[in-house]
Amino acid sequence: MIYLNDKNVRELNLDWNNNIKVIADAINCLSLNDSAQPIKPYLRYGNAKNRIIAMPAFVGGNINKAGIKWIASFPDNINKGIARAHSVITLNEAETGIPVGVINSGAISAIRTASVSGYIMKLFIEQRKSQNFKIGIIGFGPIGQMHLAMCNALLGENIESIMLYDLKGVDRDLIDVNLNKNVTVVSSWEEAYADADIFITCTVSNDRYIDKQPKAGSLHLNVSLRDYKSEVFPWFSKAIIVDDWDEVCRENTDIEMFHKTNALQKEAVIEIKNLLTEEYFSSLDNEQAFMFNPMGMAIFDIAIANNFLKLADQRKIGVLLED
């Protein structure tokens, strides 16, 4: 069994196109019912803001692994100088259940999250045939930083501008030197939002605040899931995408709020597995804004973890643990 820590993961090549292909492979397994993924339970105790989530799954196809991610999210950690999220992933052989790897790395979760966003973004770009993009990112912690890196890798010279906003400020030293000329650190979320072709929420906000009309034809990657007020629903109601309705319509997400306040139903959204079979983004009016809401699927964590375990084996990175 191979053990990888955060340093090991960061030593490996972060190939965003390959990561997105891995996500596509997992989605294909999902669409073929070649996967298993129970609803993930939330463990809470003490401070209600804190949670530890168990995320078991099996993914077939050329991935063919089972496993579980155990991820803790303690928002107040940032006030103590430590990371908000910590996660461990265990991978098992699908046929025997034998453990083959343990990855103790929050980076895997961040990479998975940005790779799923990248999958949606890539479909949007290809089907809309757009050329230049203004990007807005709210929240510049590890998830925001990964999304910026992913956008840079996928869009490159097609990035017209990037607006970053974080309540705690943005450390420009965390921005790729080749991107710095395109990045403007703004003083409000509205500045990042107003003219964004691609808008990404990467916050840990306790209160919803986005209440303004989105730019026509824009893509909204609602990664943090709890930033949009019910007032925005009419602008997105015809173009809401989720990874899994049963997962995302709970835990006080924007989708659950839309369900309770605006009577949003499962039949009115499109799940990520159905994007494989139709030209969804090009099928709607050019003025329509889209919102993707990913609760986070365990199959994607298992797929990305398996990919990094293979890379580590090829590079002889990590620690071999004896039985």
Secondary structure, 3 states (H helix, E strand, C coil): CEEEEHHHHHHCCCCHHHHHHHHHHHHHHHHCCCEECCCCCEECCCCCCCEEEEEEEEECCCCCEEEEEEEEECHHHHHHCCCCEEEEEEEEECCCCCEEEEEECHHHHHHHHHHHHHHHHHHHHHHHCCCCEEEEEECCCHHHHHHHHHHHHHHHHHEEEEEEECCCCCCHHHCCCCCHHHEEECCCHHHHHCCCCEEEECCCCCCCCECCCCCCCCEEECCCCCCECHHHHHHHCCCEEECCHHHHCCCCCHHHHHHHHHCCCHHHCEEHHHHHCCCHHHHCCCCCCEEEECCCCHHHHHHHHHHHHHHHHHHCCCEECCC
